[in-house]
Amino acid sequence: MVQLLLGRKDVKPDTSDAYGRTPLLCASGTWREGIVKLLVEREDVNIHKSDNNGQTVLLSAAESGSVRMVGLLLGRKDINPNTCRQTGQTLLSLASEKGHDGVVELLLGREDINPDMPDNDGRTPLSWAARGGRDEVVKLLLRREDVNHDVSDNDGRTPLSWAAENGHHGVVKLLLGREDVDPNLLCNSGSTPISWAARNGHGGVLRLLLGRDDVNPDVPDDDGQTPLSWAAENGRDGVVKLLLARGDVNPDTPDNAGRTPLSLASQKRHKRVVDLLQAQQSTSPTKFSPNR
């Protein structure tokens, strides 16, 4: 049908709709590879045209995860493989965010690809992959010597920080296996990866982080809240147990407002956490040792 329409002289194959989308752009986002091939071969179709949001056919193909379509488009000499959308995300960044490891592998095989280019928020492809829990993409990017594995974005968040917050066990394990990844790096709010994992109740991730000999599990953020304080406030009793089992976590550290983990748990009526903290006070009042 499309080929029939393209044979008519009164058909304009590059017309945009109200959102700036051309037939080529629509086809690239829906895996219509045959239609894309027909359109890109025409001289009256501008493959560089973007819609109202700055989306191009190549960006759309990368985001959709079509390896063959991306390969087809990158075969053209007039295509820039480092093109980016208005947010600054490149093809590699978009494919990494969505977990399209096939497209990522294809792009990393090119010599003209920058695998560590940050977007407008300072997030690199590795940051996006770690944030989304894209284990296979993270593996591909960690193999590259030209990728900073511990890079901070504009918020001071590292790939490890994002993975810890979102509970991505596999990604955290991969990153902690690297000697060039610092598990104690602070983001702009003063939070460590442990703090992000603790506040969200990610016990499995927390165990991985606590397994590192160089990790500090008791760092307060800019508001004075420690990982234990956050876990207590949010009712994460499993995390509270893990932290209280250590000798280098002070269970009574007050934040900048003078609130202790126990007072926060009491205020939020987290009975299990309150019981754990009170039991800690009664059975091991002198257990804390900052020089452990």
N, C-alpha and C positions, 0 to 999 in steps of 0.2 A: 504493500500500500504506500509506504513512504517513498519507495523508489518510483512508483507511478506518479505520485504527486510532484516529485522533484523533476520529472520529465516535462511538466507543464511550464510554459513561459510566463504564466500569470501568477506563479507561486514564488513568494519571496522567502527563501529558507532561513533568513537571518533576522526575521522580524521579532522584536521583543514584546512581551506582554506588559501589563501594568507594573509588574515587579521587576522588570528588566531582564526576565528570563527568555532566552532564545530556545528554539527547538533542540539545538545541540546541548545546551546547558541542562535542559530537562532530561534528555536522554542519558547524559553522563551520570546523573544522580540516581538512575533507575536500572542500571546494568544493561542498558540497550546497546550492546557493543556493536551489533550490526548496523544500527542506525547511526551511531557515532562515527563509524568508519565511512559510511556514505557521505556524511556531512563534512567531515574534516578534509576530505579529498576535493571538495568544491572550492573554487576560487572566490565565490560570492558569499562565503561563510567566514566570518571573523572569529577564529578560535580563541582570540585574546579578549573578546568582549566579556565584561563582567555585569552581574545583575546589580540591583540597587544596594545590595549589601557587600559588594566587592567580590562576590563569589565567581570564579572562572570555571571553565570546563575541567581544567586540570585539577584544581582544588576539589571540585565536586567528585571527580573520579577517585582521588586519593582518599577522601573522606568516606566514600562508599565501599572502599576496599577491593576494587576490581583491579587485580594485578595486570591482566591483559589490556585493559583500557588505559591504565597509566603507562604501560609499556608502549602502547600504540602512540600515545600522545608525546611521550618523551623521545620517540624516534624521529620527531621533527626537529630540524635545526633551529627553528625560530621559537622554540619553547625554552623558557628559563626554569630549570628544575628547583631553583631557590625562590620562586615566586611565593608571595604570601598574601593573606587576606588582610582586611583593614585592622584586625587585632594584632597583626604581626606574626601570626602562626603560618609556618611554612608547610609544604606538602608533607615533609617528614614529621613535623609536629602534629599535624592533623591525623595522619595515619597511626602515629604512636599513641595519641589520645584514645583513638577508637580501638586499638589493639589489632590492627591489620598487619600482622607480622610479615605476610607475603609482600605487601607493598613496601614495608619498611626495609626488608631485605633487598628488594629491587633497587630502592633509592640508595641504600648504603653501598651498593655495588658500583655506583658511579663516582668518578673522581671529582666531579664538579659539584657535589653535594656538601653543604656545611652541616654536619650532624649535631652541632652544638649551638645553633643559632637561637638566641632568645627571642620571645615575642615582646609585645609592648609591656607586659607585666613581668618580664624577666624570666619567664618560664621556658626551659629548653625542652626538646623532645623527651629527654629522660625524665624531666620533672612531670610532664604530662602522663607518661607511661607509668611512672611510680604512683602518681596520684590516683590513676584509674585501676591499679592492680593488674597491669598488663605484663605478666611474668615473662612471656616469650619475647616481647619487644624489649623489655629491660635486659634480658640476656644478650640480645643482639647489640644493644648500645653499650653494654659494659665491656664488650670485647674490643671496642674501639679505643685506641690510645689518644685520639683527638676529642674525646668526650670527657668533660669535667664531671666526675661522679658525685661530687659533693657541692655543686654549685648552688648558690642562694638566689632566689628570685627577689623581686622588689619588696616583698614582705619578709625577707630573710628566711624563707622556707626552703629547705633542701629537699631533694627527692626522698631521703629517709624520713624527714619530718612529715611529708604528705602521706607516705605509705603507712607510717605509724598511726597517724590520725584516723585513717580510713580502715585500719585493721587488715592491711594486705600482708598476711603472714609470709607468703612466698617471696614477695618483693623485698620485704625487710630482711629476710634471710639472705637473699642474694646480695644486697647492699652491705650488710654486716660482714659478709665474707671478704670484703675488700679492705685492705689496710689503709687506703686513702679516704675512707669514709669516717668522719668524726661523729660519734653518737651523742656528743655533748654540745653540738653547735646550737646556739640560741637563735630564735627568729626575732623579729622586731618587737614582739611583745615579751621577750625574755623566756619563752617556753622552749623546752628541750623536746626531742622526740618522745622521751619517756613520759613527759607531762601530757603530750597530745594523746598517747596511747592510754594513759591512766584515766584521763577525764572521760574518755569514750568507752571505757570498760573492755579494752582489747587485751585480755589476759594472755593469750598465746603470743601476741607481739611483745607484750611486756616481758614475758619469760625470755624471749630471744635477746632483748635489749639488756636485761639484767645478767645475761650470760657473758657479756663482755666485761673483762677485767678493768677496762678503762672508763666504764660508765659511772656517772654520778647520779644516783636515783633521788637525790634530795635537793635539787637546785630550785630555788624560788624564782618565779617570774617577776615581771615589773610590778605586779600587784602584791608580791610577797607570797603568793600561793605556790606551795610545793606540789609535786605529783600526788602525794598522799592527801593533801588538802582538797585537790580537785576531785579525786576519787571519792573522798568522804562526802563532799558536797553533792555529788551526782549519784550517790547511792551505789557505787560500784564495789560491793562487798568482796567479790572475788579478787579484785585488784588490791583492795585494802589488805586482805590476808597476805598476798604476795609481798607487799611492801613492809608490812609489820614483821614478817619473818626475817627481815634483814636487820643487821646490827648497825647499819649506817644511815638509817632513816629516823629522824626525830619525829615522834608522833604528836608532839605538843608545839610545833613551830607555829607562831601566830602570823597572819598575813599583815599587810599594811594597815588594815582596819582593826587589828587586834583579835581576829577570829581564828581559833584553832580548828584542826580537823574535827575534834569532838563537838565543838560549838556549832560548826557548820552542819554536821550530820544531825545534831539535835534540832536545829532550826528547821531543817528540811524533813524531819521526822523519818529518817532512815534508821529504823530500829536495829536492823542487823549490823549496820556499820557502827552505831552507837555501842552495841554490845561488844563488838570486837575491840573497839578503842578502850572501853572501860575495863575489859578483861586484860588488855595489854598493860594498862596503868596499875592494876592490882597485882598482877603476877610478875611483871618485869619492870618495875619503876626505874631501874637504872641500866636497862639493856642498851640504850642508845650510846654509841661510841663513834664520834665523827672521825676518829683516826683509825678506824678498823682497816 
